[in-house]
Amino acid sequence: MIHNMNLVPWAFNEVKSGRKDVEVRLNDEKRQKMNIGDIIIFTNTENGEELKAKIVNRYLFDSFEELFKAFDYKRIGVQETDTYEIMNNFYTKEDQEQYKALGIEIKLI
């Protein structure tokens, strides 16, 4: 199955360079359909450039706090000083409690 995801330029560039190999998302209905072996097409929101990656693993956590503790900050594409609370900019606390946190490990193809 093929999935499409948008990434802001800095996150897109981290994936493109290979430094970021875990995409962090809410485990909502859309992400629950993602399986190991599926393809993700990442689109740069600024210029429309695309990258293809294969899902090599999925990591489900009860919270973004747990996810941030499990991975080196470089792998998830955040700054060393960022905390899990940065995810509050993207998802409501209610959605986080309902859907939990998902780390999608990828490999560029």
Secondary structure as GFF3:
##gff-version 3
##sequence-region A 1 109
A	DSSP	beta_strand	2	7	.	.	.	ID=ss1
A	DSSP	alpha_helix	9	17	.	.	.	ID=ss2
A	DSSP	beta_strand	22	26	.	.	.	ID=ss3
A	DSSP	alpha_helix	29	32	.	.	.	ID=ss4
A	DSSP	beta_strand	39	44	.	.	.	ID=ss5
A	DSSP	beta_strand	50	61	.	.	.	ID=ss6
A	DSSP	alpha_helix	64	70	.	.	.	ID=ss7
A	DSSP	alpha_helix	73	76	.	.	.	ID=ss8
A	DSSP	three_ten_helix	84	89	.	.	.	ID=ss9
A	DSSP	alpha_helix	93	99	.	.	.	ID=ss10
A	DSSP	beta_strand	101	108	.	.	.	ID=ss11
###
